[in-house]
Amino acid sequence: MLAAAQWRARDRALDVILAHASMDDRPIARMRDDLGRHVDGLVEGAVAAGAVREDFASPDVYAFLHMIGAVADRTEEVAPEAWRRYAEALLMGFGLEQGPAVHTTAMTDGQILRTWPVPSTQLPGDAGQADAGRG
């Protein structure tokens, strides 16, 4: 899982392809189904072996990669390795890691602020209030 997270953090290609691919396209649907069967088999084996929590499921894998990808995308310019800290925390929660494999530190307040979206000058729904103040 950590290797898959690292791959996703370094390369957005799969995310972009899947976001723009038509799931009605037969080759794409076959690849999706093949990937799903492989993930299902790995998860079922890990649960059966007691290597992960009993409630760990295939959708957790996809959610994990999506979350870590989002962190990696937002922090890439500010703290390129920040994704690893959050990946390890999730993996520990799933019972996949006993403790941090690599020393990671939290981002600083300044780094966190730099990853937040830049607010627009006007919030949705504030148009009437802005106009009222000008009157």
Secondary structure, 3 states (H helix, E strand, C coil): CHHHHHHHHHCCHHHHHHHHCCCCCHHHHHHHHHHHHHHHHHHHHHHHCCCCCCCCCHHHHHHHHHHHHHHHHHHCCCCCCHHHHHHHHHHHHHCCCCCCCCCCCCCCHHHHHHHCCCCCCCCCCCHHHHHHHHC
